[in-house]
Amino acid sequence: MNDPFAHSAVNERLIVDLLQELYRRFGLDYRDYSPTFLSRRISAYAKKLNLDSIEELKQKLLENDKQLDGLIESFSLPTTRMFRDAALFQLIRETVIPILAKKQLSKVWSAGCSTGEEAYSLAIVLKEELPGRRVLTFATDLSERSLYNARKGIYQLRRMRAYTSGYQAGGGRAEFSNYYTADHENAMMNAELKKNIVFAQHNLVTDSTFNEFDLILCRNVLIYFNRSLQEHVLNLLLDSLRPGGILILGDKESLRSMSPRKNLLDIDRTYRIYQKTE
């Protein structure tokens, strides 16, 4: 039996039409996302709704706000965890913290923060390495559902064992359990960690810069965009970075395929750490 969602010129055209209609009617711009990523997510969502074609999905989306919201959420892939890539957090302690330590007030941006695990990991590192120093972290994402969960800061207790290992491997200086309270099923991050984190919606595709930062993390977000959109978002990140500031990308991302930028210095190529020189 033929798969109605298999890649074909017809389905490719229907997806382009669908994206154009979403942009025209709702201002939702996914037109420069990776075609492979879009095709997979749109097809999976149509199958989830038991629909028979992308054309049928298009009609449903334009008629039903709830199903449109569902598609938008399907474009967000919350794959984060606390202290993901523990060696990176050790490098942050060793190479980034000394830069932040020179400032009375530092600003950090966790772009594409998903459900908040990265933001809380950063808050813990900053608390340990810069005690008494004020560091304001902006954690942003496109998904309101993810941001809602991030603001709550409640995670499954069974995950804390793995998070504890990451914390320790990333240079943790205390007991990880000091940073949350737990019941039988969940762990809630301490209010002290939350007080210097601002969770807010921001669209890297359509929104502009909103502050100047000393450190920006945007990890494994660019991989979902095509080349031109990657360039656009990278420019946005650099425009948001103060001279001397640090940009950290994901391990699946590289600047080598993008236009050369003379104002970026490689700090660590393995972990995609760069410094803006001017």
C-alpha positions, 0 to 999 in steps of 0.5 A: 500500500502506498504511503500518502505521506511519502516524499514526492513532488506533490507533497513537497508542493503541498507543504510549501503551500501550507507553510505559505498559508500559515505565514499569510494568515497567522504570521507563522514563518516556518518557510526557511526551516529544514525541508527534511525536518518539516516533512517529517514533523508535518507527516507525523502530525497528520498521521497522529490525527488519522488524516489521509493526506497533507491537503486534508491536514491543511484544511484542518489546520486552517479551520481549527486553532487547537490543531494548529497549536498542536502542529506548532508544538510538534515543531518544538522538540524538547530533547534537553536535559540538565548538564547535557554534555557535562564537559561543556559545563566544566569548560564554562566554569574554566573559560567563561566564568572568568570573563563574567567575573569582570562585570558587576552585572552579567547577562546571559541568554539561553536561546531555545531553552525548551523546558528550562533544564539548561537555564537551571543548570546555568543558574547552578554554575553561576551560583557556585562560581560567582557567589554574591555576583548578580547574573541575569539569565533570559531563557527564551523559546517559541513554545509557550507550553515548554515555557510554562513547564520551565517556569514551574521547574518541576521534573521527574525525580527518576531523572535526577540520578542522571542529572546528578551524574552530569552535575558532578562530571561538570565540576559541581561543587556541592550536593546536587540535591541542595538545589531542589526539593522532592516528593515521591515522584517529582523534584522542584527546583529551588526558588533561589535559582528562579529569581534571576531567570526570566522565561519569555517567548521569543522567535529566533526567526522573526523577532529581533535582538532585545538586549546585550549579552555576555554569554549566549547559548543556542545549542542544536537549534540551527540544525532545524533551519536551512542555510539562509535562516542559519545565517540570519539567526547567527547574525541575530545572536552576534548582534545580541552579543557584547564585544568580548562576549561568548557564544556557544552553539551545539555539538552538531553545529559548525560555523564552517559551512556559513559565511566567514565572520572575522569578529569571532574567535574560536575558543574551543572548536570541539564544544563550539565556543566562540568569542566576539572580538569587536 
